[in-house]
Amino acid sequence: MRAGSMPCIAFPAPPTLVMNDLWPILAGLLGIGVMRTYERTTGVPGAVPGAQAVRR
């Protein structure tokens, strides 16, 4: 027997994913990430804990 192999264990097939249901979640997460990056790069007060706001 090889190291790391598990005899006699059958794993169930993974569930099928419906992309039409996942697009809103993906878009929301990407949107939050973009807004967070925008806040940090433009110096919105409170965006970076313990840091001074960037003045432009």
Residue frames as a rotation matrix with the C-alpha (Angstrom) as fourth column:
MET 1
0.584 0.812 0.000 0.00
0.812 -0.584 0.000 0.00
0.000 0.000 -1.000 0.00
ARG 2
-0.236 -0.651 0.722 1.31
0.604 -0.680 -0.415 3.48
0.761 0.338 0.554 -0.89
ALA 3
-0.687 -0.050 -0.725 1.59
0.654 -0.476 -0.588 6.23
-0.315 -0.878 0.360 1.70
GLY 4
-0.805 0.407 -0.432 -1.45
-0.381 -0.912 -0.150 8.50
-0.455 0.044 0.890 1.73
SER 5
-0.616 0.633 -0.469 -3.86
-0.377 0.286 0.881 6.08
0.692 0.719 0.062 0.07
MET 6
-0.539 0.545 0.642 -7.10
-0.699 0.135 -0.702 5.08
-0.469 -0.828 0.308 1.78
PRO 7
-0.941 0.183 -0.285 -8.42
-0.047 0.762 0.646 1.71
0.336 0.622 -0.708 0.69
CYS 8
-0.509 0.819 -0.265 -12.15
0.813 0.558 0.162 0.96
0.281 -0.133 -0.951 0.70
ILE 9
-0.306 0.455 -0.836 -13.30
0.394 -0.739 -0.546 4.59
-0.867 -0.496 0.047 1.02
ALA 10
-0.318 0.312 0.895 -15.65
0.922 -0.118 0.368 5.89
0.221 0.943 -0.250 -1.64
PHE 11
-0.767 0.039 -0.641 -16.07
0.208 -0.929 -0.306 9.63
-0.607 -0.368 0.704 -1.83
PRO 12
0.271 0.925 0.266 -19.39
0.690 0.006 -0.723 10.98
-0.671 0.380 -0.637 -3.12
ALA 13
-0.226 -0.281 0.933 -19.41
0.908 -0.407 0.097 13.07
0.353 0.869 0.347 -6.26
PRO 14
-0.852 -0.085 -0.517 -19.28
0.322 -0.864 -0.387 16.83
-0.414 -0.496 0.763 -5.59
PRO 15
0.174 0.983 -0.061 -22.55
0.567 -0.151 -0.810 18.71
-0.805 0.106 -0.584 -6.11
THR 16
-0.233 -0.173 0.957 -23.11
0.933 -0.316 0.170 20.48
0.273 0.933 0.236 -9.40
LEU 17
-0.475 0.004 -0.880 -22.96
0.450 -0.858 -0.246 24.25
-0.756 -0.513 0.406 -9.16
VAL 18
0.382 0.653 0.654 -25.46
0.924 -0.265 -0.276 26.43
-0.006 0.710 -0.705 -10.98
MET 19
-0.631 -0.773 0.064 -23.51
0.775 -0.632 0.008 29.48
0.035 0.054 0.998 -12.11
ASN 20
-0.193 0.630 0.752 -26.65
0.264 -0.705 0.658 31.58
0.945 0.326 -0.030 -12.47
ASP 21
0.821 0.490 -0.293 -27.04
0.378 -0.081 0.922 31.38
0.428 -0.868 -0.252 -8.69
LEU 22
0.320 -0.795 -0.516 -23.36
0.891 0.067 0.449 32.13
-0.322 -0.603 0.730 -7.99
TRP 23
-0.185 -0.430 0.884 -22.86
0.772 -0.620 -0.140 35.23
0.608 0.657 0.446 -10.17
PRO 24
0.618 0.422 0.663 -24.55
-0.010 -0.840 0.543 37.67
0.786 -0.342 -0.514 -7.74
ILE 25
0.920 -0.335 -0.202 -22.37
0.269 0.168 0.948 36.39
-0.283 -0.927 0.245 -4.89
LEU 26
0.073 -0.943 0.324 -19.20
0.981 0.127 0.148 36.64
-0.180 0.307 0.934 -6.97
ALA 27
0.008 -0.016 1.000 -20.06
0.549 -0.836 -0.018 40.14
0.836 0.549 0.003 -8.20
GLY 28
0.885 0.377 0.272 -20.83
-0.022 -0.551 0.834 41.29
0.465 -0.744 -0.479 -4.66
LEU 29
0.693 -0.688 -0.215 -17.53
0.534 0.291 0.794 39.99
-0.483 -0.665 0.569 -3.27
LEU 30
-0.162 -0.765 0.624 -15.55
0.978 -0.207 0.002 41.56
0.128 0.610 0.782 -6.10
GLY 31
0.320 0.377 0.869 -17.39
0.322 -0.906 0.275 44.86
0.891 0.192 -0.411 -5.61
ILE 32
0.995 0.019 -0.093 -16.60
0.095 -0.240 0.966 44.91
-0.004 -0.971 -0.240 -1.90
GLY 33
0.308 -0.951 0.017 -12.93
0.824 0.275 0.495 44.24
-0.476 -0.139 0.869 -2.65
VAL 34
-0.159 -0.327 0.932 -12.78
0.817 -0.574 -0.061 47.05
0.555 0.751 0.358 -5.20
MET 35
0.654 0.466 0.596 -14.42
0.081 -0.826 0.558 49.54
0.753 -0.316 -0.577 -2.84
ARG 36
0.887 -0.382 -0.259 -12.06
0.320 0.104 0.942 48.56
-0.332 -0.918 0.214 -0.01
THR 37
-0.043 -0.935 0.353 -9.04
0.979 0.032 0.202 49.05
-0.200 0.354 0.913 -2.28
TYR 38
0.072 0.151 0.986 -10.39
0.552 -0.829 0.087 52.42
0.830 0.538 -0.143 -3.42
GLU 39
0.942 0.313 0.125 -10.85
0.059 -0.520 0.852 53.56
0.332 -0.795 -0.508 0.19
ARG 40
0.608 -0.765 -0.214 -7.31
0.568 0.230 0.791 52.54
-0.555 -0.602 0.574 1.15
THR 41
-0.211 -0.763 0.610 -5.65
0.977 -0.153 0.148 54.17
-0.020 0.628 0.778 -1.86
THR 42
0.054 0.280 0.958 -7.56
0.418 -0.878 0.233 57.46
0.907 0.387 -0.165 -1.65
GLY 43
-0.848 -0.528 -0.045 -7.08
0.244 -0.313 -0.918 57.86
0.471 -0.789 0.394 2.09
VAL 44
0.177 0.956 0.236 -10.64
-0.125 -0.216 0.968 57.71
0.976 -0.201 0.082 3.38
PRO 45
-0.412 -0.350 0.841 -10.49
-0.837 -0.220 -0.501 58.33
0.361 -0.910 -0.203 7.16
GLY 46
0.130 0.427 0.895 -10.83
-0.809 0.568 -0.153 55.05
-0.573 -0.704 0.419 9.04
ALA 47
0.768 0.167 -0.618 -9.95
-0.569 0.620 -0.540 52.85
0.293 0.766 0.571 6.07
VAL 48
0.064 -0.814 -0.577 -6.58
0.181 0.578 -0.795 51.89
0.981 -0.053 0.184 7.54
PRO 49
0.892 0.338 -0.300 -6.69
0.329 -0.029 0.944 51.40
0.310 -0.941 -0.137 11.31
GLY 50
0.554 -0.676 -0.487 -4.10
0.550 -0.142 0.823 53.51
-0.625 -0.723 0.293 13.12
ALA 51
-0.419 -0.712 0.564 -2.99
0.899 -0.238 0.368 55.40
-0.128 0.661 0.740 10.02
GLN 52
-0.412 0.217 -0.885 -3.31
0.006 -0.971 -0.241 59.05
-0.911 -0.104 0.398 9.08
ALA 53
0.644 0.684 0.343 -5.55
0.426 0.052 -0.903 60.05
-0.636 0.728 -0.257 6.18
VAL 54
-0.424 -0.758 0.496 -3.70
0.844 -0.132 0.519 60.80
-0.328 0.639 0.696 2.94
ARG 55
0.332 0.497 -0.801 -4.11
0.159 -0.867 -0.472 64.45
-0.930 0.030 -0.367 1.97
ARG 56
-0.270 -0.366 0.891 -4.14
0.929 0.145 0.341 65.29
-0.254 0.919 0.301 -1.71
